[in-house]
Every structure is written in structure tokens, then in C-alpha cells.
Amino acid sequence: MTTPEWLKPGIYGALLGAAFVGIVGFSWGGWMTGGGADKMASEMAQDEVIAALVPFCLDRSRTDNERIAKLATIREASSFKRRDAVMEAGWATMPGSDGPNRELAQACIEGLELDAS
């Protein structure tokens, strides 16, 4: 099939325009793929779950009989080892889970610092 000469500029313009709109939309327009949206939703859900569990972690720290010794251990630990100290204290382990949650331990540290002051 041959395309008339007068139609070729319109076809080229439509193709270039579509490519331009796609590039601008995904770069600056805020468009995203389904996989990107799923990843963002999963991260947001995880963040919200951790935020909801921080009061549980803080409550476990308040009711722990060895609270003072464990808090001293956490305070003495270097800043990058504090999360491990909270995990070893058992405050970041949820009932029914196999082990402590690293993100919950980090969020709990921030709550403990607010709680201690």
C-alpha cells in the first residue's frame, strides 16, 4: 500500500507526538507502570503496618522487668548497633512471628528516645 505524499507529514508528526507525550508523561507527568504502582503500594502498606506496631513495641518495653538494663544496653550501643540491641531485647518480635522485625526495631528506637526524654 502506498501512502499519499500529503499524508506522510501527518503520520510522522503523530508518531513523534506520541513518543514525546509518552516520554514527558513518564518522566515528568507522574505516570507509572502497574509494577511501579504495586511496588509503591507495598512499600506504603509496610510503612503503615510498622507505624501501627510501634505502640506495641513501646508497650513491651514499658512492661519488661529488665527494662532499665536493656535500655542501658541500647543507649551504650553505637548508633548503628542500636537496632540490633532492640531486636535482642525482644521488643521488636511480634507474637506469632519467627524473629524480630528490623524496620519495627528502628521505629521503636525513635519512640524509645522520645519516651526516655
CYANA upper distance limits for C-alpha pairs under 8 A (distance plus 0.5 A):
  3 THR  CA      7 LEU  CA      7.30
  3 THR  CA      8 LYS  CA      7.49
  4 PRO  CA      8 LYS  CA      7.40
  5 GLU  CA      9 PRO  CA      8.48
  6 TRP  CA     10 GLY  CA      8.41
  7 LEU  CA     11 ILE  CA      6.92
  8 LYS  CA     12 TYR  CA      6.67
  9 PRO  CA     13 GLY  CA      6.47
 10 GLY  CA     14 ALA  CA      6.59
 11 ILE  CA     15 LEU  CA      6.74
 12 TYR  CA     16 LEU  CA      6.60
 13 GLY  CA     17 GLY  CA      6.33
 14 ALA  CA     18 ALA  CA      6.54
 15 LEU  CA     19 ALA  CA      6.77
 16 LEU  CA     20 PHE  CA      6.57
 17 GLY  CA     21 VAL  CA      6.56
 18 ALA  CA     22 GLY  CA      6.63
 19 ALA  CA     23 ILE  CA      6.67
 20 PHE  CA     24 VAL  CA      6.56
 21 VAL  CA     25 GLY  CA      6.28
 22 GLY  CA     26 PHE  CA      6.66
 23 ILE  CA     27 SER  CA      6.43
 24 VAL  CA     28 TRP  CA      6.07
 24 VAL  CA     29 GLY  CA      6.70
 25 GLY  CA     29 GLY  CA      4.63
 25 GLY  CA     30 GLY  CA      6.93
 25 GLY  CA     31 TRP  CA      6.16
 26 PHE  CA     30 GLY  CA      6.51
 26 PHE  CA     31 TRP  CA      5.27
 26 PHE  CA     32 MET  CA      6.70
 27 SER  CA     31 TRP  CA      8.14
 32 MET  CA     36 GLY  CA      6.51
 32 MET  CA     37 ALA  CA      7.03
 33 THR  CA     37 ALA  CA      6.80
 34 GLY  CA     38 ASP  CA      6.64
 35 GLY  CA     39 LYS  CA      6.68
 36 GLY  CA     40 MET  CA      6.68
 37 ALA  CA     41 ALA  CA      6.58
 38 ASP  CA     42 SER  CA      6.63
 39 LYS  CA     43 GLU  CA      6.76
 40 MET  CA     44 MET  CA      6.68
 41 ALA  CA     45 ALA  CA      6.58
 42 SER  CA     46 GLN  CA      6.63
 43 GLU  CA     47 ASP  CA      6.69
 44 MET  CA     48 GLU  CA      6.72
 45 ALA  CA     49 VAL  CA      6.69
 46 GLN  CA     50 ILE  CA      6.73
 47 ASP  CA     51 ALA  CA      6.68
 48 GLU  CA     52 ALA  CA      6.64
 49 VAL  CA     53 LEU  CA      6.76
 50 ILE  CA     54 VAL  CA      6.82
 50 ILE  CA    103 GLU  CA      7.45
 50 ILE  CA    104 LEU  CA      6.08
 50 ILE  CA    107 ALA  CA      7.96
 51 ALA  CA    104 LEU  CA      8.47
 51 ALA  CA    107 ALA  CA      8.03
 53 LEU  CA     57 CYS  CA      7.02
 53 LEU  CA    104 LEU  CA      7.71
 54 VAL  CA     58 LEU  CA      6.71
 54 VAL  CA    104 LEU  CA      7.12
 54 VAL  CA    107 ALA  CA      7.04
 54 VAL  CA    108 CYS  CA      6.15
 54 VAL  CA    111 GLY  CA      7.94
 55 PRO  CA     59 ASP  CA      6.50
 56 PHE  CA     60 ARG  CA      6.69
 57 CYS  CA     61 SER  CA      6.82
 57 CYS  CA     91 TRP  CA      5.80
 57 CYS  CA     92 ALA  CA      6.34
 57 CYS  CA    104 LEU  CA      8.32
 57 CYS  CA    108 CYS  CA      6.72
 58 LEU  CA     62 ARG  CA      6.75
 58 LEU  CA     91 TRP  CA      8.10
 58 LEU  CA    108 CYS  CA      7.07
 58 LEU  CA    111 GLY  CA      7.48
 58 LEU  CA    112 LEU  CA      7.31
 59 ASP  CA     63 THR  CA      6.75
 60 ARG  CA     64 ASP  CA      6.55
 60 ARG  CA     91 TRP  CA      6.29
 61 SER  CA     67 ARG  CA      6.70
 61 SER  CA     91 TRP  CA      6.60
 62 ARG  CA     67 ARG  CA      7.30
 63 THR  CA     67 ARG  CA      8.06
 66 GLU  CA     70 LYS  CA      6.67
 67 ARG  CA     71 LEU  CA      6.43
 68 ILE  CA     72 ALA  CA      6.64
 69 ALA  CA     73 THR  CA      6.77
 70 LYS  CA     74 ILE  CA      6.69
 70 LYS  CA     89 ALA  CA      6.97
 71 LEU  CA     75 ARG  CA      6.57
 72 ALA  CA     76 GLU  CA      6.55
 73 THR  CA     77 ALA  CA      6.72
 73 THR  CA     85 ALA  CA      7.60
 74 ILE  CA     82 ARG  CA      5.93
 74 ILE  CA     85 ALA  CA      6.02
 74 ILE  CA     86 VAL  CA      7.19
 75 ARG  CA     82 ARG  CA      7.86
 77 ALA  CA     81 LYS  CA      6.19
 77 ALA  CA     82 ARG  CA      6.01
 77 ALA  CA     85 ALA  CA      7.83
 78 SER  CA     82 ARG  CA      6.78
 81 LYS  CA     85 ALA  CA      6.89
 82 ARG  CA     86 VAL  CA      6.77
 82 ARG  CA    109 ILE  CA      7.97
 83 ARG  CA     87 MET  CA      6.75
 83 ARG  CA    102 ARG  CA      7.53
 83 ARG  CA    105 ALA  CA      5.99
 83 ARG  CA    106 GLN  CA      5.95
 83 ARG  CA    109 ILE  CA      7.52
 84 ASP  CA     88 GLU  CA      6.60
 84 ASP  CA    102 ARG  CA      8.49
 84 ASP  CA    105 ALA  CA      8.27
 85 ALA  CA     89 ALA  CA      6.66
 86 VAL  CA     90 GLY  CA      7.14
 86 VAL  CA     91 TRP  CA      6.72
 86 VAL  CA     92 ALA  CA      7.16
 86 VAL  CA    105 ALA  CA      6.34
 86 VAL  CA    108 CYS  CA      8.42
 86 VAL  CA    109 ILE  CA      7.85
 87 MET  CA     91 TRP  CA      6.87
 87 MET  CA     92 ALA  CA      6.00
 87 MET  CA     93 THR  CA      7.70
 87 MET  CA    100 PRO  CA      6.14
 87 MET  CA    101 ASN  CA      7.92
 87 MET  CA    102 ARG  CA      7.80
 87 MET  CA    105 ALA  CA      6.57
 90 GLY  CA    100 PRO  CA      7.48
 91 TRP  CA    100 PRO  CA      8.36
 91 TRP  CA    105 ALA  CA      8.04
 92 ALA  CA    100 PRO  CA      5.53
 92 ALA  CA    101 ASN  CA      6.22
 92 ALA  CA    102 ARG  CA      8.06
 92 ALA  CA    104 LEU  CA      6.33
 92 ALA  CA    105 ALA  CA      5.64
 92 ALA  CA    108 CYS  CA      8.02
 93 THR  CA     97 SER  CA      7.22
 93 THR  CA     98 ASP  CA      8.36
 93 THR  CA     99 GLY  CA      6.22
 93 THR  CA    100 PRO  CA      4.51
 93 THR  CA    101 ASN  CA      6.72
 94 MET  CA     99 GLY  CA      8.29
 94 MET  CA    100 PRO  CA      7.48
 94 MET  CA    101 ASN  CA      8.39
100 PRO  CA    105 ALA  CA      8.11
101 ASN  CA    105 ALA  CA      6.69
102 ARG  CA    106 GLN  CA      6.83
103 GLU  CA    107 ALA  CA      6.77
104 LEU  CA    108 CYS  CA      6.41
105 ALA  CA    109 ILE  CA      6.77
106 GLN  CA    110 GLU  CA      7.36
107 ALA  CA    111 GLY  CA      7.07
108 CYS  CA    112 LEU  CA      6.51
109 ILE  CA    113 GLU  CA      6.72
110 GLU  CA    114 LEU  CA      6.98
111 GLY  CA    115 ASP  CA      6.47
112 LEU  CA    116 ALA  CA      6.40
113 GLU  CA    117 SER  CA      6.89
